[in-house]
Amino acid sequence: MVLEVAILDVIPGQEAEYEAAFAEAAPIIASMPGYRSHQLKHCVEKVNRYILLVEWETLEDHTEGFRKSSAYQDWKRLLHHFYDPFPTVEHYVELEMESTHDNDCSGIDS
């Protein structure tokens, strides 16, 4: 699984319009092959900032499948004019880490 992370700065004063446009655009991304889920979160400290988290099966599902699709043109038309500056998008994968302790709590006093 790959997590797409985008910090989205919306032109101040256009937050309500952006949220309405995102609600219209959400089914576009949700219909794409490799899409797993998404969350749009609103920043508490900066009222015009959002973070978009999208889970994809693979990096290519986002960068090749979605971004090169005709549906992406609709996504751009609905959303891209709200951003200033244009967002940077990064992709993350989970680390494979071994646990260094076991979960046996029998030696712990409570």
N, C-alpha and C positions, 0 to 999 in steps of 0.2 A: 504494500500500500504506500502511496505517495501523498503527502499533504502539501497542497498548494496554499501559500500564505500571501495575501495581498493587503497592504495597508492602503486604504482608500481615503484620500482627502477630497471631500466634496466642496465645491464652491460655497462659501458661507451664505446662508439664507436659502439654500436650495435642498436642505435635508429632507423635507417632507416630499418634495417632488422626486428626489432620488429614491427614497424608500418605496414610493408608489411604482416607479419605473423598475426597481429591482424586483418587486413582487411580480411584475409582468414578465421580466426576463428570467426569473428562477426556473420556470418549466423548460426553458431552452437548454440550460446546462444540465438539468436533471434528466433530460432525454438522451444524453450523449452516451455512447458506448464507453464503458470503463468508469463511469461516474458512480460513486458510492454514496456520498452525502455532502451537504454543505451547511455552513452556519455563517450568517452575517451578524456581526456584533457591533454595537454602537459604543464609542468611547465616552467615558464619564467626564474626563477632564477637557477634552476638545470636542465640542458638540458637532463639528463638521467632519470628524474622523470616524471611520469604520474599519473593521478588519473582516476580511473574507477568508474563510477556511474551507477548502474543498478537498475531499478525499477522492483520489483516483486509484484505479487498479495499478496503472503504470504511468510513468512520466510521459510516455508517448501518447497515452490516451488524452492528456491535456494538450501537449505541445504540437502534436501532429493531428490527432483525431478531432479535437474541439477547435483549436485555433485555425485549422485549415478547412473547416467545414463551412458550408453555406449558412448554417445556423449561427455561426460566430458573427457574421455580418449583421444579423438582427440584434445580437447581444451588444455589439459595438454601437449600433444605431440608438439603442435604448439607453445605454449607460455611459459611454466614453466621454460625452460632452460635459458630464458633471464633474470630472476630475481635474484638479489643479493643485499640485503638479500631477502628471500622469503617473500612476502607481508602478512601483517595482514589485515584481512577482518572484517569489522564491519557492523552492520545493524542498521538502524535508522527508527523510525516512527514519523510522524508528531504529534505535541502536539495539543490537543483540548483546545483552549483558547477562553474564552469569551471576546468580545470587551467591554472595560470599558467606551467607549464613543460612541455617535451616530455620524453619518456622516452628520448631519444637520449643515451647515455652515452659517445659516442665521444670527447668532449673531456675526460673525467675520467681522471686517472692512477690506476692501481691499484697 
